[in-house]
Amino acid sequence: MRHCSAGIFSHHHDDDILSVHLTYLQPRFLMDAPELVVEITDSLGSTNNRNISPLNDFLAGGIAGACLIVVGHPLDTIKVRLQTSSGYGSLPVYSGTYDCFKKTVKAEGVRGLYKGMALPFLAVTPILAVSFWSFNVGKALQRDEPNQNLSAFQLFQAGCLAGLLTTPITGPGERIKCLLQVQRGGAMTKYSGPVDVARQLYRAGGLRSIFRGTLITFVRGIPSNGIYFMTYEWLRKATTPTGEDPTGMVTALRAIFAGGMAGLTNGVVALPPDAIKSRLQTTHDGDYPNGARDVFREIRREHGLRGFYRGLAPVMMRAFPANAACFLGYEFALYALEFGKVSATYRSSKQ
C-alpha cells in the first residue's frame, strides 16, 4: 500500500482480477463519517466463466461481425459463384477458384469481389452481436453455479442456440446477398442494390420469395454454430500455457489460432447445406417446386457427393483469416469495453 497526498492507493492481483482501490482520506473532524471507496476493476476472465455485461457482449459481437465481413467477403463471393455457376447439362462457367477470381476481377474489377457486401456489413454486425450474446445466454442457462465449467457438448448446445436465434435474420439476408453476388456486371444488370433486390422479390412473390431458402439456412446454421463456438472455446483453453490460468485474458495469437480453426470446422460442417441454399436462393421461385429436396437431387445427379463441396477451396481460404479476425475483434473489443469499470461505494471508516 502506498500513501498519497490525495488519498491511499492500493492494488492487488488475485487470479485474473486486477483491482485498484482509491480511498480518499477524511479530515480528522469527519473520521466517523463513511469514506468513499472508488473501485476500478479489470476483469480478465474467459468467455466461458467470466460475468460479461450483456450490452458489452452485444457490442463486442457487433465489432466481431464487422471484422469478419471486411476480411472474408471477397472469397465468399467466389464461393457463391462456384456453387451456382453450372446447371444440369451445361459446362461450368469457372474451372476453379483461381479461374473464378481471375474472370471476376477482369470483367468487374476488384469491386466485383465485394458485390453484395453492403447488406452483410449492415446485417452481420447485429447478427454476430446477437450470436455472441445468445451463445453466452446458452451457457448461462446450463450452469448450476456462476463459475461452473461446461463440457464440450454443453458448449455445442449453447452454440446451437446462437444459430437458432440468428437464422430468421440470416435467411432473407443470404437470399439478397447471393442474388447480388451472382449478378454479372454490364448493361443487363438486374439489381441496383440490396433494397432493389428486396423490392423486386416482394413484388414477384411477396414475403415468401424474400424468405426463400430460410429452412435450409436453419439446417446449415444450427449445427455449424454449435461446432463453431465449441471449437473456439475448447482450443482457447487447450492452448493455455502450462501454469497459466486457462480462464485468463487470451493473447492475440491464441485468439487468432482458435478463431481460425473454429472457422475451418464451421466451414466443413456448413458447406453441404450451404451449397443447396445458394442454388435455391439464386433461382426463380418456381424452379424447384419441392424446394431443397429438388436442389439436393439435382446437385447429386450433376456432380455426385463432390457437388456439395463445390467452393470448398475459397471457403477454407476464407475461413481461417476471416474468423481469426472475428474472434480477435471480439476478444479485444470485449476487453476494451470491460476494462475500467468504475464503481463507487461508501463504507464506514470504523472497522
Backbone torsions as a table, in degrees:
resi	resn	phi	psi	omega
1	MET	NA	139.8	-177.3
2	ARG	-122.8	131.7	-179.5
3	HIS	-88.9	134.4	179.8
4	CYS	-125.7	162.8	-178.9
5	SER	-67.1	-31.0	-177.5
6	ALA	-86.8	-17.5	-177.1
7	GLY	168.0	-159.4	-179.9
8	ILE	-114.3	125.9	-179.5
9	PHE	-108.0	127.8	176.3
10	SER	-141.6	153.2	175.1
11	HIS	-145.8	155.7	172.8
12	HIS	-146.0	153.0	179.0
13	HIS	-120.8	105.6	-178.4
14	ASP	-113.5	110.5	-174.8
15	ASP	57.1	-113.8	-175.6
16	ASP	-116.2	27.0	177.0
17	ILE	-120.6	116.9	178.1
18	LEU	-100.9	119.8	-178.0
19	SER	-118.9	136.8	176.5
20	VAL	-118.7	122.2	-178.4
21	HIS	-109.9	129.7	176.8
22	LEU	-121.5	109.5	-177.6
23	THR	-108.4	119.2	-179.4
24	TYR	-81.5	128.8	-179.4
25	LEU	-69.8	139.7	178.4
26	GLN	-91.5	145.6	171.7
27	PRO	-60.1	157.1	-175.9
28	ARG	-57.7	-38.5	-176.2
29	PHE	-74.9	-6.2	177.4
30	LEU	-114.9	22.0	-174.2
31	MET	-63.8	-23.1	179.4
32	ASP	-86.8	-6.9	-179.5
33	ALA	-79.4	154.4	177.6
34	PRO	-66.4	144.5	-179.7
35	GLU	-98.3	150.6	-179.9
36	LEU	-88.5	126.0	177.6
37	VAL	-117.1	119.5	177.6
38	VAL	-104.2	122.1	-178.1
39	GLU	-113.4	124.7	176.7
40	ILE	-110.4	116.5	-173.1
41	THR	-115.8	133.1	174.9
42	ASP	-110.3	104.8	-178.0
43	SER	-88.6	120.0	-177.3
44	LEU	-116.7	36.7	-179.9
45	GLY	-82.0	176.2	-179.7
46	SER	-86.9	164.0	176.4
47	THR	-69.4	-11.0	178.7
48	ASN	-82.8	-31.6	-173.2
49	ASN	-119.8	-28.9	-169.4
50	ARG	-73.5	152.4	176.9
51	ASN	-87.4	109.2	-173.7
52	ILE	-105.1	136.7	174.3
53	SER	-61.7	127.8	-180.0
54	PRO	-55.7	-37.8	179.6
55	LEU	-66.7	-45.1	178.3
56	ASN	-63.9	-38.6	177.5
57	ASP	-62.2	-42.4	178.9
58	PHE	-63.8	-46.3	-178.7
59	LEU	-66.2	-41.9	178.7
60	ALA	-64.2	-37.8	176.0
61	GLY	-63.3	-36.9	176.5
62	GLY	-63.7	-42.2	177.2
63	ILE	-64.3	-38.5	176.9
64	ALA	-60.9	-40.7	178.6
65	GLY	-63.1	-40.9	178.0
66	ALA	-62.9	-42.3	177.8
67	CYS	-61.6	-42.5	-179.3
68	LEU	-60.4	-46.2	-175.9
69	ILE	-69.1	-46.3	-177.4
70	VAL	-59.6	-41.6	-177.6
71	VAL	-79.3	-37.8	-168.8
72	GLY	-99.6	-12.0	-171.4
73	HIS	-63.8	-41.1	-179.2
74	PRO	-56.2	-44.4	179.4
75	LEU	-73.3	-25.0	174.2
76	ASP	-67.1	-37.9	176.9
77	THR	-62.0	-44.2	178.7
78	ILE	-63.0	-41.9	179.0
79	LYS	-59.0	-48.2	-178.3
80	VAL	-64.0	-40.2	-179.9
81	ARG	-66.9	-36.0	176.4
82	LEU	-68.1	-38.8	-178.2
83	GLN	-68.8	-26.3	-173.2
84	THR	-114.7	11.7	-169.6
85	SER	-83.3	-11.4	-177.6
86	SER	-137.5	148.4	175.3
87	GLY	-117.8	173.0	-176.6
88	TYR	-61.9	127.7	177.3
89	GLY	82.8	5.2	-179.9
90	SER	-119.1	156.8	178.8
91	LEU	-78.6	145.2	178.3
92	PRO	-66.2	145.8	179.3
93	VAL	-70.8	-34.1	-176.7
94	TYR	-122.6	141.5	179.4
95	SER	-85.3	-15.6	-179.4
96	GLY	176.0	-171.8	-175.7
97	THR	-61.7	-49.3	-177.4
98	TYR	-66.2	-38.2	179.3
99	ASP	-63.7	-40.7	177.7
100	CYS	-64.0	-44.4	178.5
101	PHE	-59.9	-48.0	-176.6
102	LYS	-63.6	-46.1	-178.4
103	LYS	-68.0	-37.3	179.3
104	THR	-65.0	-48.3	-179.5
105	VAL	-65.6	-38.7	-180.0
106	LYS	-65.1	-42.4	-176.7
107	ALA	-82.3	-33.6	-171.0
108	GLU	-126.9	-1.1	-177.4
109	GLY	76.3	179.7	-179.5
110	VAL	-62.5	-29.0	179.8
111	ARG	-60.8	-26.7	178.6
112	GLY	-61.3	-29.7	178.8
113	LEU	-71.8	-20.0	-178.2
114	TYR	-104.0	15.2	177.2
115	LYS	-61.5	138.0	178.4
116	GLY	75.9	12.0	-176.5
117	MET	-80.2	-25.3	-175.4
118	ALA	-58.4	-47.1	-178.5
119	LEU	-66.4	-48.9	176.9
120	PRO	-57.5	-38.6	-178.5
121	PHE	-63.1	-40.6	179.7
122	LEU	-77.4	-31.3	-175.3
123	ALA	-90.7	-42.3	-174.3
124	VAL	-67.7	-29.5	178.1
125	THR	-58.1	-54.0	175.5
126	PRO	-69.6	-30.5	179.5
127	ILE	-63.8	-46.4	177.9
128	LEU	-66.9	-32.0	175.8
129	ALA	-61.5	-46.5	177.4
130	VAL	-65.2	-37.9	-177.7
131	SER	-62.5	-51.4	179.5
132	PHE	-64.8	-40.0	178.8
133	TRP	-62.7	-47.2	-177.6
134	SER	-68.9	-30.6	175.2
135	PHE	-62.1	-44.3	178.8
136	ASN	-69.4	-32.1	173.4
137	VAL	-65.0	-42.4	178.5
138	GLY	-60.1	-38.0	176.7
139	LYS	-68.0	-42.8	-178.3
140	ALA	-63.1	-36.8	-178.6
141	LEU	-66.4	-22.7	-176.8
142	GLN	-97.2	-3.7	-177.8
143	ARG	-89.0	138.6	172.8
144	ASP	-88.9	-22.1	177.3
145	GLU	-144.0	155.9	-170.5
146	PRO	-55.0	-42.4	-174.0
147	ASN	-101.6	22.3	-178.7
148	GLN	-69.1	131.4	173.9
149	ASN	-75.6	137.6	-178.4
150	LEU	-99.9	149.1	177.2
151	SER	-75.4	168.3	178.7
152	ALA	-59.9	-40.9	-179.2
153	PHE	-67.2	-36.5	177.0
154	GLN	-65.8	-38.8	175.3
155	LEU	-64.7	-38.4	176.5
156	PHE	-60.9	-44.3	179.5
157	GLN	-63.5	-39.9	178.0
158	ALA	-63.9	-39.8	176.6
159	GLY	-65.7	-36.4	176.9
160	CYS	-62.0	-37.2	176.8
161	LEU	-61.0	-40.4	177.9
162	ALA	-60.5	-43.4	177.9
163	GLY	-64.2	-39.3	-179.8
164	LEU	-63.9	-41.3	-175.3
165	LEU	-79.5	-24.8	-176.8
166	THR	-94.2	-20.8	-175.5
167	THR	-62.8	-37.9	177.4
168	PRO	-57.4	-26.3	176.0
169	ILE	-87.8	-37.4	-175.5
170	THR	-66.9	-40.6	-174.2
171	GLY	-53.2	-59.0	178.8
172	PRO	-61.7	-36.8	178.1
173	GLY	-63.8	-39.0	177.4
174	GLU	-65.0	-39.6	178.7
175	ARG	-58.8	-48.3	-178.8
176	ILE	-68.5	-43.6	-179.4
177	LYS	-60.2	-46.9	-177.2
178	CYS	-63.9	-39.9	178.7
179	LEU	-63.4	-36.4	177.2
180	LEU	-72.8	-35.9	-177.6
181	GLN	-68.8	-33.7	-178.5
182	VAL	-87.7	-6.8	179.5
183	GLN	-73.7	122.8	179.5
184	ARG	-82.9	151.0	178.4
185	GLY	-72.2	160.9	177.9
186	GLY	132.5	-172.5	-175.3
187	ALA	-71.7	-21.5	-176.3
188	MET	-91.7	18.9	179.9
189	THR	-58.9	127.6	-174.7
190	LYS	-88.5	-38.2	-174.9
191	TYR	-115.5	137.7	179.1
192	SER	-91.2	-13.4	-179.4
193	GLY	169.3	-178.9	-177.0
194	PRO	-57.7	-42.4	-178.9
195	VAL	-64.4	-40.1	179.3
196	ASP	-65.1	-38.3	176.9
197	VAL	-60.9	-49.9	-178.9
198	ALA	-60.4	-40.9	-179.4
199	ARG	-63.9	-45.8	-179.1
200	GLN	-67.8	-39.3	178.3
201	LEU	-64.2	-42.9	-179.8
202	TYR	-65.4	-39.7	179.2
203	ARG	-64.6	-35.4	-176.2
204	ALA	-82.6	-37.9	-174.4
205	GLY	-144.7	11.9	178.9
206	GLY	70.3	-162.5	-178.7
207	LEU	-62.6	-29.1	-179.9
208	ARG	-60.8	-36.5	178.7
209	SER	-69.8	-39.7	179.3
210	ILE	-65.0	-36.6	-178.5
211	PHE	-91.2	12.2	179.2
212	ARG	-59.1	129.2	178.8
213	GLY	89.1	4.3	-177.7
214	THR	-68.5	-35.8	-179.9
215	LEU	-61.7	-46.0	179.1
216	ILE	-69.6	-24.1	174.6
217	THR	-67.3	-35.0	173.0
218	PHE	-63.0	-43.8	-179.9
219	VAL	-61.1	-35.5	177.7
220	ARG	-75.9	-46.1	-166.7
221	GLY	-76.6	-35.2	-174.3
222	ILE	-68.0	-56.8	-179.4
223	PRO	-69.7	-33.9	-178.2
224	SER	-67.9	-35.4	175.3
225	ASN	-69.1	-35.6	176.5
226	GLY	-61.5	-47.4	178.2
227	ILE	-64.6	-39.3	-176.4
228	TYR	-58.6	-57.2	-177.0
229	PHE	-71.6	-36.4	178.7
230	MET	-61.9	-44.7	-179.3
231	THR	-62.6	-44.0	-179.4
232	TYR	-61.7	-48.7	-177.4
233	GLU	-64.1	-40.9	-178.4
234	TRP	-66.5	-45.8	180.0
235	LEU	-68.7	-33.7	177.9
236	ARG	-59.7	-41.1	178.9
237	LYS	-76.3	-40.2	-175.8
238	ALA	-67.3	-27.2	-177.9
239	THR	-90.3	5.9	177.6
240	THR	-68.0	126.5	178.7
241	PRO	-59.0	149.5	179.3
242	THR	-58.4	132.5	179.1
243	GLY	92.9	-10.8	178.9
244	GLU	-100.1	152.8	179.2
245	ASP	-72.3	120.1	-179.4
246	PRO	-65.1	-14.2	177.5
247	THR	-93.5	8.2	-179.3
248	GLY	-75.9	178.3	-179.8
249	MET	-61.5	129.2	-178.6
250	VAL	-76.4	140.7	176.1
251	THR	-81.1	164.7	-179.5
252	ALA	-59.9	-44.2	-177.9
253	LEU	-65.2	-39.3	178.0
254	ARG	-66.7	-40.2	178.1
255	ALA	-65.1	-40.6	179.4
256	ILE	-64.6	-46.4	-178.4
257	PHE	-65.8	-51.2	-177.8
258	ALA	-64.6	-40.6	178.7
259	GLY	-66.1	-42.6	179.0
260	GLY	-63.4	-44.1	179.1
261	MET	-67.4	-35.3	175.4
262	ALA	-61.8	-39.4	177.3
263	GLY	-64.0	-38.2	179.6
264	LEU	-65.7	-45.7	179.7
265	THR	-66.3	-37.7	176.3
266	ASN	-60.1	-43.2	-178.3
267	GLY	-64.0	-41.2	-179.6
268	VAL	-63.9	-42.5	-179.1
269	VAL	-72.2	-38.4	-172.6
270	ALA	-82.6	-23.0	-168.8
271	LEU	-62.8	-45.8	-179.4
272	PRO	-57.4	-51.8	176.3
273	PRO	-67.2	-26.9	178.3
274	ASP	-67.3	-36.1	177.2
275	ALA	-63.2	-40.0	177.2
276	ILE	-66.5	-45.3	-178.9
277	LYS	-59.9	-45.9	-176.6
278	SER	-62.5	-43.3	179.8
279	ARG	-68.8	-41.9	179.7
280	LEU	-62.4	-40.4	-174.5
281	GLN	-80.3	-13.1	-179.1
282	THR	-105.0	13.2	177.6
283	THR	-114.9	171.5	179.4
284	HIS	-74.0	157.9	-173.0
285	ASP	-57.9	-32.9	-176.4
286	GLY	-92.5	2.4	-173.6
287	ASP	-70.1	-34.9	-178.9
288	TYR	-126.8	91.1	-175.2
289	PRO	-57.5	-34.9	-178.8
290	ASN	-96.8	14.1	174.4
291	GLY	66.4	-133.3	-173.8
292	ALA	-60.0	-30.5	179.6
293	ARG	-64.0	-41.7	178.3
294	ASP	-65.7	-39.9	179.0
295	VAL	-64.7	-42.8	178.6
296	PHE	-57.4	-46.8	179.9
297	ARG	-63.5	-40.6	-177.7
298	GLU	-66.9	-44.6	179.7
299	ILE	-62.8	-43.3	179.8
300	ARG	-64.5	-38.1	179.6
301	ARG	-68.3	-39.3	-177.1
302	GLU	-74.7	-47.3	-167.8
303	HIS	-125.6	-3.1	-174.5
304	GLY	72.3	-163.0	-178.9
305	LEU	-64.2	-27.0	178.7
306	ARG	-62.1	-25.7	-179.5
307	GLY	-61.8	-26.2	-179.4
308	PHE	-79.3	-7.8	177.3
309	TYR	-115.8	20.3	171.6
310	ARG	-63.9	134.7	-176.5
311	GLY	89.2	8.5	-179.0
312	LEU	-62.3	-40.9	-177.9
313	ALA	-59.6	-52.3	178.3
314	PRO	-66.2	-29.2	177.2
315	VAL	-63.4	-46.3	-179.8
316	MET	-68.5	-38.6	178.4
317	MET	-65.3	-34.0	-179.2
318	ARG	-81.5	-36.6	-167.8
319	ALA	-59.6	-47.0	-174.8
320	PHE	-67.1	-56.8	-177.1
321	PRO	-65.4	-38.4	-177.2
322	ALA	-66.1	-44.1	-177.6
323	ASN	-80.7	-26.1	170.4
324	ALA	-62.2	-44.4	177.0
325	ALA	-63.6	-37.9	-179.4
326	CYS	-61.1	-54.0	-176.6
327	PHE	-72.9	-32.3	175.9
328	LEU	-64.2	-44.2	176.8
329	GLY	-61.9	-39.7	-180.0
330	TYR	-65.6	-49.4	-176.0
331	GLU	-62.5	-44.3	-176.3
332	PHE	-78.5	-30.5	173.6
333	ALA	-66.7	-41.8	178.9
334	LEU	-64.8	-41.2	177.8
335	TYR	-60.9	-44.8	-179.2
336	ALA	-65.3	-38.3	-178.7
337	LEU	-74.1	-35.4	-178.6
338	GLU	-80.6	-25.9	-177.2
339	PHE	-68.0	140.4	173.7
340	GLY	79.8	24.9	174.1
341	LYS	-64.8	130.0	-177.8
342	VAL	-114.4	129.3	174.8
343	SER	-131.3	139.9	-179.1
344	ALA	-117.4	130.3	178.7
345	THR	-135.2	153.7	175.1
346	TYR	-106.3	139.3	174.7
347	ARG	-141.3	156.9	-179.1
348	SER	-69.7	141.8	177.8
349	SER	-76.5	-13.5	177.6
350	LYS	-89.0	127.3	-179.8
351	GLN	-99.8	NA	NA
